[in-house]
Amino acid sequence: MRSVLPIDDALPEFLAALRDHGRAVLQAPPGAGKTTRVPLALNDSGLTQGRILMLEPRRLAARAAAERMAETLGEAPGETVGYRIRGEVKSGKKTKIEVVTEGILTRMIQSDPELSGIGAVIFDEFHERSLNADLGLALCLEIAEALRADLILIAMSATLDAGPVADLMQAPLVTSKGRSFPVETRWRDTPLPKRQRLEEATAEFTLEALRETEGGILVFLPGEGEVRRTERMLRPNLPLGCSLRPLFGAMPFRDQRTAIQPAEDKRKIVLATAIAETSLTIEDIRVVIDTGRARRARFDPASGMSRLVTERVTKAEAEQRAGRAGRVAPGVAYRLWTRGEEGALAAFPPPEIASADLADLALELALWGAAPDDLPFLTPPNPGAYGETQALLRMLGALDRENRITDHGRTLAALPLHPRLAHMLALSGPGAAPLAALLADRDPLSRGAPVDLGLRLEALDDFKRFTQTRPWQANRAALDRIRVEAKRLTRQTADVKSSFSPAEMAALAYPDRIGQRRKGDQPRFVLSGGKGAVLPDDDPLGASPFLVVTDTDGNPREARIRQALPITQAQIRGLFDDQIAWHDICAWSRRDSRVTARRQERFGALVLDDRIWKDAPEAALARAMCDGIRDLGLFPSDATKRFRARIALARTAGEDLPAMDDTTLLATLEDWLLPYLTGIRTAQDWRSFDMLDALRAMLTWEQTQTLDRIAPPAFTTPLGRRVPIDYSGDHPEIRLRLQEMFGQTTHPTVGGQPLRVTLLSPAGRPVQTTLDIPGFWASSYADVRKDMRGRYPRHPWPEDPTRADPTLRAKPR
């Protein structure tokens, strides 16, 4: 007899919605029982004659759900209810309900677009918004629209944000009232001290919860490392009668099953990653401790690298975690943050399609023959990130220039690996299977081991010998898992023959991550894709001239190398001869402050050979000098400054003349300066160069005439001498000897405004600055004359300067 679960009350409405619409969205909080009840109810309803396919985001959840439903029917998995996960199938001809991991649905659709024999597809835990679930739903919606109007589609979500997917599916939304037992939430009184490690605080919180509560405890931690460290801190301090069980995705199934089963006569404490958030019923749990951290993959399309980042959980995730405490009895949820901090949490986690590596998605869509815009995605992929991914697939030969799938791309899509590793395996054959399995899994060596991937292959080949001869610890369970996967991959490529070394195989997978050591003491590398990477200073591979980098921390500025293999230049040439070419390069060297001309043999950003380019054309040298000028800035002569000031004045007056401010000139150097840079190669050459002729050449004859009329270059004195006009101040200005203005009865003007005239003594010192020469003669001149006659008696100082002749001479002795 089946126990009563909260979801049971919503099932009649849910089945009625399916009967009327053929699709529905079911929202039910954690603990409602939707994962095990809905498929069985649909099977009993008679609404579908075909098999029911239910998707789960994780292998453990898929297996556990199938086993629980089979147990409900009094059967073993593989009869009415079966499952299919990577490396394991328990399903037969009588199977009516099949639970699969999400990627398997995509493979089924690509091989049979009509989904023959499938009557319904259920997307469980759709709120997790995995990339495979988003793609699977988009494909199923298109299949239902074009090929299978009878295909029943169901999305089930554990959050209250199910409305958008209901709108996308054009389906009714049915809501279950939720968990059957209340959960009390308890927060910290004060924020977690910044210096306290998360594991230490978690251990303290767990011991406190042991004293205050009853029943099993489920502790949520961000990753396997935190689980293991918390386990080491807790184990010596636990009271008798407690069973401590870790739970994370990389564990063997038997150990995962042990964690979710009841602990006989003991109080169970499960230290788990996000694997325990959804789909699983962990027996005996009445207390949840939430550390408030989640680990997510973040992909940088520009660098082609992913990295795991630890972030704050969202409100939806915290609510799901808390719900685990109320499945079997009233529970308590402890949160490792204060109540006040909760307001800063985001509402929902980001969909994977917005932040993950899109290589698999782009390959699957190319195989389907569609662009992202052609399919009904709940969140479309970012066009820029998608374009970068297509560029990678073109590099691997999976797409052609029009981004259509190639025969090689079809081969890659059929392999259960990232396209990079599938490309390596397809070209290298069975010999690459261990390396592919190793690169697809977590690092089996302990933290602090050298980056050399050869050490991991050594441990994989002979674990016993490795532990006896090497000082680093190796995770035996991880290596066993990798070996099993390697055997499976070997069977899929048994007919491919090659003799590549591990470094060459890795280079096939990561052609954009072949690193060349930079000059200098530190082990810094430039990658063939153009990014930078750095090794730990003491790593044995630090002196290698070339590396294939297979894993980094993903830092987009300068990634820290975590796994790599040394490779020779000869091996690089052998693999990528068709992509290696000579490039003629004229460039400004900031270090040398000069233009350099080189002929370089390059593979991507790597320079394999470098020679002087002796006969570089003048035009190329001049263009490189333009970059140098932008680096150095402009150095105008006094004459150039005056000319540019005249241009600015005329433009202010409304004349149509080219702009000659620094920003404009530097942005357009190639347009006006290039022909004048012959022989200019260094910073010193540029500083002594006068660009006045180049600026004058920017004007037409008519513009030059206009400029001379509006802002003439010089003032002609009463002696007929031309004095340059300075236009850099508030008023155009001239400076000349006072005696040279004798006889000037009007004030000089340019462009309709008076010149500022600075009158100088015979020694060249300023005597008076005026905007009114007649007014000066009539007022201040008498005082100036009195002073100047005493200082310069040999120079004329007439009483009436308006009637005197201009002069620059002194009186004869």
QUICOR-V61941 format. One record per helix or strand. SS is the DSSP state (helix for helix, strand for strand). FROM is the first residue (numbers start at 1). LEN is the number of residues. If there is no record, write none. Layout:
BEGIN
ss->SS from->FROM len->LEN
ss->SS from->FROM len->LEN
END
This chain:
BEGIN
ss->helix from->8 len->14
ss->strand from->23 len->5
ss->helix from->34 len->12
ss->strand from->51 len->6
ss->helix from->59 len->14
ss->strand from->81 len->5
ss->strand from->88 len->3
ss->strand from->97 len->5
ss->helix from->102 len->10
ss->strand from->118 len->6
ss->helix from->126 len->3
ss->helix from->131 len->16
ss->strand from->152 len->6
ss->helix from->163 len->7
ss->strand from->172 len->4
ss->strand from->183 len->6
ss->helix from->198 len->15
ss->strand from->216 len->5
ss->helix from->224 len->12
ss->strand from->242 len->6
ss->helix from->253 len->8
ss->strand from->267 len->6
ss->helix from->274 len->3
ss->strand from->285 len->6
ss->strand from->293 len->8
ss->strand from->305 len->8
ss->helix from->315 len->12
ss->strand from->331 len->8
ss->helix from->340 len->5
ss->helix from->352 len->3
ss->helix from->359 len->10
ss->helix from->372 len->3
ss->helix from->383 len->13
ss->strand from->399 len->1
ss->strand from->405 len->1
ss->helix from->407 len->7
ss->helix from->419 len->22
ss->strand from->445 len->1
ss->strand from->452 len->1
ss->helix from->453 len->9
ss->helix from->463 len->7
ss->strand from->474 len->1
ss->helix from->476 len->17
ss->helix from->502 len->8
ss->helix from->511 len->3
ss->strand from->514 len->4
ss->strand from->524 len->4
ss->strand from->532 len->3
ss->helix from->540 len->4
ss->strand from->546 len->7
ss->strand from->558 len->9
ss->helix from->569 len->11
ss->strand from->581 len->9
ss->strand from->594 len->10
ss->strand from->606 len->7
ss->helix from->618 len->15
ss->helix from->638 len->15
ss->helix from->662 len->6
ss->helix from->669 len->4
ss->helix from->674 len->3
ss->strand from->682 len->1
ss->helix from->683 len->5
ss->helix from->692 len->5
ss->helix from->701 len->10
ss->strand from->714 len->3
ss->strand from->722 len->3
ss->strand from->726 len->1
ss->strand from->733 len->5
ss->helix from->738 len->4
ss->strand from->749 len->2
ss->strand from->753 len->2
ss->strand from->756 len->5
ss->strand from->766 len->5
ss->helix from->773 len->6
ss->helix from->781 len->11
END
